[in-house]
Amino acid sequence: DQAAVDAMDKKSGDVLMCVLDTFARNGDREAGRRAWKAIQAMTTNTKERYKKYMAYNHALDGTTWTLPDEDTCEK
């Protein structure tokens, strides 16, 4: 379902930017990158999750996206 993939892609991008921006405001962009990698590791920590993550990435193959300009952290 392409609409579901697109919605998840938007949400994922917003969450990524929130994590990176939060750490950047505290002066440590590299910690934000490490945190994002840790989140990815936790969300793909089983064979079933990994397969779904790879299917999601396959559905995105060939697409492009832009990073949001606004604050994407939910209050």
Phi and psi restraints in degrees (range 20) as a CNS / XPLOR table:
assign (resid 1 and name C) (resid 2 and name N)
       (resid 2 and name CA) (resid 2 and name C) 1.0 -63.2 20.0 2
assign (resid 2 and name N) (resid 2 and name CA)
       (resid 2 and name C) (resid 3 and name N) 1.0 -34.4 20.0 2
assign (resid 2 and name C) (resid 3 and name N)
       (resid 3 and name CA) (resid 3 and name C) 1.0 -63.2 20.0 2
assign (resid 3 and name N) (resid 3 and name CA)
       (resid 3 and name C) (resid 4 and name N) 1.0 -40.3 20.0 2
assign (resid 3 and name C) (resid 4 and name N)
       (resid 4 and name CA) (resid 4 and name C) 1.0 -66.7 20.0 2
assign (resid 4 and name N) (resid 4 and name CA)
       (resid 4 and name C) (resid 5 and name N) 1.0 -40.1 20.0 2
assign (resid 4 and name C) (resid 5 and name N)
       (resid 5 and name CA) (resid 5 and name C) 1.0 -63.6 20.0 2
assign (resid 5 and name N) (resid 5 and name CA)
       (resid 5 and name C) (resid 6 and name N) 1.0 -44.9 20.0 2
assign (resid 5 and name C) (resid 6 and name N)
       (resid 6 and name CA) (resid 6 and name C) 1.0 -62.1 20.0 2
assign (resid 6 and name N) (resid 6 and name CA)
       (resid 6 and name C) (resid 7 and name N) 1.0 -41.9 20.0 2
assign (resid 6 and name C) (resid 7 and name N)
       (resid 7 and name CA) (resid 7 and name C) 1.0 -64.8 20.0 2
assign (resid 7 and name N) (resid 7 and name CA)
       (resid 7 and name C) (resid 8 and name N) 1.0 -42.0 20.0 2
assign (resid 7 and name C) (resid 8 and name N)
       (resid 8 and name CA) (resid 8 and name C) 1.0 -67.1 20.0 2
assign (resid 8 and name N) (resid 8 and name CA)
       (resid 8 and name C) (resid 9 and name N) 1.0 -37.1 20.0 2
assign (resid 8 and name C) (resid 9 and name N)
       (resid 9 and name CA) (resid 9 and name C) 1.0 -62.2 20.0 2
assign (resid 9 and name N) (resid 9 and name CA)
       (resid 9 and name C) (resid 10 and name N) 1.0 -43.5 20.0 2
assign (resid 9 and name C) (resid 10 and name N)
       (resid 10 and name CA) (resid 10 and name C) 1.0 -62.8 20.0 2
assign (resid 10 and name N) (resid 10 and name CA)
       (resid 10 and name C) (resid 11 and name N) 1.0 -47.6 20.0 2
assign (resid 10 and name C) (resid 11 and name N)
       (resid 11 and name CA) (resid 11 and name C) 1.0 -62.9 20.0 2
assign (resid 11 and name N) (resid 11 and name CA)
       (resid 11 and name C) (resid 12 and name N) 1.0 -43.2 20.0 2
assign (resid 11 and name C) (resid 12 and name N)
       (resid 12 and name CA) (resid 12 and name C) 1.0 -61.7 20.0 2
assign (resid 12 and name N) (resid 12 and name CA)
       (resid 12 and name C) (resid 13 and name N) 1.0 -42.8 20.0 2
assign (resid 12 and name C) (resid 13 and name N)
       (resid 13 and name CA) (resid 13 and name C) 1.0 -62.7 20.0 2
assign (resid 13 and name N) (resid 13 and name CA)
       (resid 13 and name C) (resid 14 and name N) 1.0 -40.8 20.0 2
assign (resid 13 and name C) (resid 14 and name N)
       (resid 14 and name CA) (resid 14 and name C) 1.0 -63.5 20.0 2
assign (resid 14 and name N) (resid 14 and name CA)
       (resid 14 and name C) (resid 15 and name N) 1.0 -43.7 20.0 2
assign (resid 14 and name C) (resid 15 and name N)
       (resid 15 and name CA) (resid 15 and name C) 1.0 -65.4 20.0 2
assign (resid 15 and name N) (resid 15 and name CA)
       (resid 15 and name C) (resid 16 and name N) 1.0 -44.1 20.0 2
assign (resid 15 and name C) (resid 16 and name N)
       (resid 16 and name CA) (resid 16 and name C) 1.0 -56.1 20.0 2
assign (resid 16 and name N) (resid 16 and name CA)
       (resid 16 and name C) (resid 17 and name N) 1.0 -48.5 20.0 2
assign (resid 16 and name C) (resid 17 and name N)
       (resid 17 and name CA) (resid 17 and name C) 1.0 -64.2 20.0 2
assign (resid 17 and name N) (resid 17 and name CA)
       (resid 17 and name C) (resid 18 and name N) 1.0 -37.6 20.0 2
assign (resid 17 and name C) (resid 18 and name N)
       (resid 18 and name CA) (resid 18 and name C) 1.0 -61.1 20.0 2
assign (resid 18 and name N) (resid 18 and name CA)
       (resid 18 and name C) (resid 19 and name N) 1.0 -47.1 20.0 2
assign (resid 18 and name C) (resid 19 and name N)
       (resid 19 and name CA) (resid 19 and name C) 1.0 -61.1 20.0 2
assign (resid 19 and name N) (resid 19 and name CA)
       (resid 19 and name C) (resid 20 and name N) 1.0 -50.9 20.0 2
assign (resid 19 and name C) (resid 20 and name N)
       (resid 20 and name CA) (resid 20 and name C) 1.0 -62.9 20.0 2
assign (resid 20 and name N) (resid 20 and name CA)
       (resid 20 and name C) (resid 21 and name N) 1.0 -43.8 20.0 2
assign (resid 20 and name C) (resid 21 and name N)
       (resid 21 and name CA) (resid 21 and name C) 1.0 -65.6 20.0 2
assign (resid 21 and name N) (resid 21 and name CA)
       (resid 21 and name C) (resid 22 and name N) 1.0 -38.4 20.0 2
assign (resid 21 and name C) (resid 22 and name N)
       (resid 22 and name CA) (resid 22 and name C) 1.0 -61.9 20.0 2
assign (resid 22 and name N) (resid 22 and name CA)
       (resid 22 and name C) (resid 23 and name N) 1.0 -46.0 20.0 2
assign (resid 22 and name C) (resid 23 and name N)
       (resid 23 and name CA) (resid 23 and name C) 1.0 -69.9 20.0 2
assign (resid 23 and name N) (resid 23 and name CA)
       (resid 23 and name C) (resid 24 and name N) 1.0 -36.0 20.0 2
assign (resid 23 and name C) (resid 24 and name N)
       (resid 24 and name CA) (resid 24 and name C) 1.0 -63.5 20.0 2
assign (resid 24 and name N) (resid 24 and name CA)
       (resid 24 and name C) (resid 25 and name N) 1.0 -39.0 20.0 2
assign (resid 24 and name C) (resid 25 and name N)
       (resid 25 and name CA) (resid 25 and name C) 1.0 -62.2 20.0 2
assign (resid 25 and name N) (resid 25 and name CA)
       (resid 25 and name C) (resid 26 and name N) 1.0 -27.2 20.0 2
assign (resid 25 and name C) (resid 26 and name N)
       (resid 26 and name CA) (resid 26 and name C) 1.0 -92.9 20.0 2
assign (resid 26 and name N) (resid 26 and name CA)
       (resid 26 and name C) (resid 27 and name N) 1.0 7.9 20.0 2
assign (resid 26 and name C) (resid 27 and name N)
       (resid 27 and name CA) (resid 27 and name C) 1.0 82.2 20.0 2
assign (resid 27 and name N) (resid 27 and name CA)
       (resid 27 and name C) (resid 28 and name N) 1.0 17.0 20.0 2
assign (resid 27 and name C) (resid 28 and name N)
       (resid 28 and name CA) (resid 28 and name C) 1.0 -137.8 20.0 2
assign (resid 28 and name N) (resid 28 and name CA)
       (resid 28 and name C) (resid 29 and name N) 1.0 76.9 20.0 2
assign (resid 28 and name C) (resid 29 and name N)
       (resid 29 and name CA) (resid 29 and name C) 1.0 -59.6 20.0 2
assign (resid 29 and name N) (resid 29 and name CA)
       (resid 29 and name C) (resid 30 and name N) 1.0 -37.7 20.0 2
assign (resid 29 and name C) (resid 30 and name N)
       (resid 30 and name CA) (resid 30 and name C) 1.0 -62.8 20.0 2
assign (resid 30 and name N) (resid 30 and name CA)
       (resid 30 and name C) (resid 31 and name N) 1.0 -36.3 20.0 2
assign (resid 30 and name C) (resid 31 and name N)
       (resid 31 and name CA) (resid 31 and name C) 1.0 -63.7 20.0 2
assign (resid 31 and name N) (resid 31 and name CA)
       (resid 31 and name C) (resid 32 and name N) 1.0 -34.8 20.0 2
assign (resid 31 and name C) (resid 32 and name N)
       (resid 32 and name CA) (resid 32 and name C) 1.0 -63.6 20.0 2
assign (resid 32 and name N) (resid 32 and name CA)
       (resid 32 and name C) (resid 33 and name N) 1.0 -41.6 20.0 2
assign (resid 32 and name C) (resid 33 and name N)
       (resid 33 and name CA) (resid 33 and name C) 1.0 -64.6 20.0 2
assign (resid 33 and name N) (resid 33 and name CA)
       (resid 33 and name C) (resid 34 and name N) 1.0 -42.2 20.0 2
assign (resid 33 and name C) (resid 34 and name N)
       (resid 34 and name CA) (resid 34 and name C) 1.0 -63.5 20.0 2
assign (resid 34 and name N) (resid 34 and name CA)
       (resid 34 and name C) (resid 35 and name N) 1.0 -40.5 20.0 2
assign (resid 34 and name C) (resid 35 and name N)
       (resid 35 and name CA) (resid 35 and name C) 1.0 -62.7 20.0 2
assign (resid 35 and name N) (resid 35 and name CA)
       (resid 35 and name C) (resid 36 and name N) 1.0 -42.8 20.0 2
assign (resid 35 and name C) (resid 36 and name N)
       (resid 36 and name CA) (resid 36 and name C) 1.0 -63.2 20.0 2
assign (resid 36 and name N) (resid 36 and name CA)
       (resid 36 and name C) (resid 37 and name N) 1.0 -41.3 20.0 2
assign (resid 36 and name C) (resid 37 and name N)
       (resid 37 and name CA) (resid 37 and name C) 1.0 -63.9 20.0 2
assign (resid 37 and name N) (resid 37 and name CA)
       (resid 37 and name C) (resid 38 and name N) 1.0 -37.1 20.0 2
assign (resid 37 and name C) (resid 38 and name N)
       (resid 38 and name CA) (resid 38 and name C) 1.0 -65.8 20.0 2
assign (resid 38 and name N) (resid 38 and name CA)
       (resid 38 and name C) (resid 39 and name N) 1.0 -40.1 20.0 2
assign (resid 38 and name C) (resid 39 and name N)
       (resid 39 and name CA) (resid 39 and name C) 1.0 -62.2 20.0 2
assign (resid 39 and name N) (resid 39 and name CA)
       (resid 39 and name C) (resid 40 and name N) 1.0 -45.0 20.0 2
assign (resid 39 and name C) (resid 40 and name N)
       (resid 40 and name CA) (resid 40 and name C) 1.0 -60.7 20.0 2
assign (resid 40 and name N) (resid 40 and name CA)
       (resid 40 and name C) (resid 41 and name N) 1.0 -42.3 20.0 2
assign (resid 40 and name C) (resid 41 and name N)
       (resid 41 and name CA) (resid 41 and name C) 1.0 -62.5 20.0 2
assign (resid 41 and name N) (resid 41 and name CA)
       (resid 41 and name C) (resid 42 and name N) 1.0 -40.4 20.0 2
assign (resid 41 and name C) (resid 42 and name N)
       (resid 42 and name CA) (resid 42 and name C) 1.0 -69.2 20.0 2
assign (resid 42 and name N) (resid 42 and name CA)
       (resid 42 and name C) (resid 43 and name N) 1.0 -33.2 20.0 2
assign (resid 42 and name C) (resid 43 and name N)
       (resid 43 and name CA) (resid 43 and name C) 1.0 -84.9 20.0 2
assign (resid 43 and name N) (resid 43 and name CA)
       (resid 43 and name C) (resid 44 and name N) 1.0 -6.5 20.0 2
assign (resid 43 and name C) (resid 44 and name N)
       (resid 44 and name CA) (resid 44 and name C) 1.0 -123.8 20.0 2
assign (resid 44 and name N) (resid 44 and name CA)
       (resid 44 and name C) (resid 45 and name N) 1.0 32.8 20.0 2
assign (resid 44 and name C) (resid 45 and name N)
       (resid 45 and name CA) (resid 45 and name C) 1.0 -87.7 20.0 2
assign (resid 45 and name N) (resid 45 and name CA)
       (resid 45 and name C) (resid 46 and name N) 1.0 6.4 20.0 2
assign (resid 45 and name C) (resid 46 and name N)
       (resid 46 and name CA) (resid 46 and name C) 1.0 -131.8 20.0 2
assign (resid 46 and name N) (resid 46 and name CA)
       (resid 46 and name C) (resid 47 and name N) 1.0 160.8 20.0 2
assign (resid 46 and name C) (resid 47 and name N)
       (resid 47 and name CA) (resid 47 and name C) 1.0 -59.9 20.0 2
assign (resid 47 and name N) (resid 47 and name CA)
       (resid 47 and name C) (resid 48 and name N) 1.0 -42.4 20.0 2
assign (resid 47 and name C) (resid 48 and name N)
       (resid 48 and name CA) (resid 48 and name C) 1.0 -64.1 20.0 2
assign (resid 48 and name N) (resid 48 and name CA)
       (resid 48 and name C) (resid 49 and name N) 1.0 -45.0 20.0 2
assign (resid 48 and name C) (resid 49 and name N)
       (resid 49 and name CA) (resid 49 and name C) 1.0 -63.5 20.0 2
assign (resid 49 and name N) (resid 49 and name CA)
       (resid 49 and name C) (resid 50 and name N) 1.0 -41.8 20.0 2
assign (resid 49 and name C) (resid 50 and name N)
       (resid 50 and name CA) (resid 50 and name C) 1.0 -62.2 20.0 2
assign (resid 50 and name N) (resid 50 and name CA)
       (resid 50 and name C) (resid 51 and name N) 1.0 -43.2 20.0 2
assign (resid 50 and name C) (resid 51 and name N)
       (resid 51 and name CA) (resid 51 and name C) 1.0 -60.9 20.0 2
assign (resid 51 and name N) (resid 51 and name CA)
       (resid 51 and name C) (resid 52 and name N) 1.0 -42.8 20.0 2
assign (resid 51 and name C) (resid 52 and name N)
       (resid 52 and name CA) (resid 52 and name C) 1.0 -66.4 20.0 2
assign (resid 52 and name N) (resid 52 and name CA)
       (resid 52 and name C) (resid 53 and name N) 1.0 -39.5 20.0 2
assign (resid 52 and name C) (resid 53 and name N)
       (resid 53 and name CA) (resid 53 and name C) 1.0 -62.5 20.0 2
assign (resid 53 and name N) (resid 53 and name CA)
       (resid 53 and name C) (resid 54 and name N) 1.0 -42.4 20.0 2
assign (resid 53 and name C) (resid 54 and name N)
       (resid 54 and name CA) (resid 54 and name C) 1.0 -67.7 20.0 2
assign (resid 54 and name N) (resid 54 and name CA)
       (resid 54 and name C) (resid 55 and name N) 1.0 -36.8 20.0 2
assign (resid 54 and name C) (resid 55 and name N)
       (resid 55 and name CA) (resid 55 and name C) 1.0 -64.5 20.0 2
assign (resid 55 and name N) (resid 55 and name CA)
       (resid 55 and name C) (resid 56 and name N) 1.0 -40.7 20.0 2
assign (resid 55 and name C) (resid 56 and name N)
       (resid 56 and name CA) (resid 56 and name C) 1.0 -61.4 20.0 2
assign (resid 56 and name N) (resid 56 and name CA)
       (resid 56 and name C) (resid 57 and name N) 1.0 -47.2 20.0 2
assign (resid 56 and name C) (resid 57 and name N)
       (resid 57 and name CA) (resid 57 and name C) 1.0 -63.7 20.0 2
assign (resid 57 and name N) (resid 57 and name CA)
       (resid 57 and name C) (resid 58 and name N) 1.0 -37.0 20.0 2
assign (resid 57 and name C) (resid 58 and name N)
       (resid 58 and name CA) (resid 58 and name C) 1.0 -63.3 20.0 2
assign (resid 58 and name N) (resid 58 and name CA)
       (resid 58 and name C) (resid 59 and name N) 1.0 -39.8 20.0 2
assign (resid 58 and name C) (resid 59 and name N)
       (resid 59 and name CA) (resid 59 and name C) 1.0 -64.8 20.0 2
assign (resid 59 and name N) (resid 59 and name CA)
       (resid 59 and name C) (resid 60 and name N) 1.0 -26.6 20.0 2
assign (resid 59 and name C) (resid 60 and name N)
       (resid 60 and name CA) (resid 60 and name C) 1.0 -86.9 20.0 2
assign (resid 60 and name N) (resid 60 and name CA)
       (resid 60 and name C) (resid 61 and name N) 1.0 -9.3 20.0 2
assign (resid 60 and name C) (resid 61 and name N)
       (resid 61 and name CA) (resid 61 and name C) 1.0 -53.8 20.0 2
assign (resid 61 and name N) (resid 61 and name CA)
       (resid 61 and name C) (resid 62 and name N) 1.0 126.3 20.0 2
assign (resid 61 and name C) (resid 62 and name N)
       (resid 62 and name CA) (resid 62 and name C) 1.0 89.2 20.0 2
assign (resid 62 and name N) (resid 62 and name CA)
       (resid 62 and name C) (resid 63 and name N) 1.0 -3.3 20.0 2
assign (resid 62 and name C) (resid 63 and name N)
       (resid 63 and name CA) (resid 63 and name C) 1.0 -91.8 20.0 2
assign (resid 63 and name N) (resid 63 and name CA)
       (resid 63 and name C) (resid 64 and name N) 1.0 163.4 20.0 2
assign (resid 63 and name C) (resid 64 and name N)
       (resid 64 and name CA) (resid 64 and name C) 1.0 -125.4 20.0 2
assign (resid 64 and name N) (resid 64 and name CA)
       (resid 64 and name C) (resid 65 and name N) 1.0 159.8 20.0 2
assign (resid 64 and name C) (resid 65 and name N)
       (resid 65 and name CA) (resid 65 and name C) 1.0 -151.6 20.0 2
assign (resid 65 and name N) (resid 65 and name CA)
       (resid 65 and name C) (resid 66 and name N) 1.0 160.6 20.0 2
assign (resid 65 and name C) (resid 66 and name N)
       (resid 66 and name CA) (resid 66 and name C) 1.0 -117.1 20.0 2
assign (resid 66 and name N) (resid 66 and name CA)
       (resid 66 and name C) (resid 67 and name N) 1.0 152.1 20.0 2
assign (resid 66 and name C) (resid 67 and name N)
       (resid 67 and name CA) (resid 67 and name C) 1.0 -80.4 20.0 2
assign (resid 67 and name N) (resid 67 and name CA)
       (resid 67 and name C) (resid 68 and name N) 1.0 140.0 20.0 2
assign (resid 67 and name C) (resid 68 and name N)
       (resid 68 and name CA) (resid 68 and name C) 1.0 -69.6 20.0 2
assign (resid 68 and name N) (resid 68 and name CA)
       (resid 68 and name C) (resid 69 and name N) 1.0 149.3 20.0 2
assign (resid 68 and name C) (resid 69 and name N)
       (resid 69 and name CA) (resid 69 and name C) 1.0 -88.2 20.0 2
assign (resid 69 and name N) (resid 69 and name CA)
       (resid 69 and name C) (resid 70 and name N) 1.0 -27.7 20.0 2
assign (resid 69 and name C) (resid 70 and name N)
       (resid 70 and name CA) (resid 70 and name C) 1.0 -86.8 20.0 2
assign (resid 70 and name N) (resid 70 and name CA)
       (resid 70 and name C) (resid 71 and name N) 1.0 168.2 20.0 2
assign (resid 70 and name C) (resid 71 and name N)
       (resid 71 and name CA) (resid 71 and name C) 1.0 -66.3 20.0 2
assign (resid 71 and name N) (resid 71 and name CA)
       (resid 71 and name C) (resid 72 and name N) 1.0 123.8 20.0 2
assign (resid 71 and name C) (resid 72 and name N)
       (resid 72 and name CA) (resid 72 and name C) 1.0 -105.2 20.0 2
assign (resid 72 and name N) (resid 72 and name CA)
       (resid 72 and name C) (resid 73 and name N) 1.0 2.7 20.0 2
assign (resid 72 and name C) (resid 73 and name N)
       (resid 73 and name CA) (resid 73 and name C) 1.0 -75.8 20.0 2
assign (resid 73 and name N) (resid 73 and name CA)
       (resid 73 and name C) (resid 74 and name N) 1.0 128.5 20.0 2
assign (resid 73 and name C) (resid 74 and name N)
       (resid 74 and name CA) (resid 74 and name C) 1.0 -76.3 20.0 2
assign (resid 74 and name N) (resid 74 and name CA)
       (resid 74 and name C) (resid 75 and name N) 1.0 135.0 20.0 2
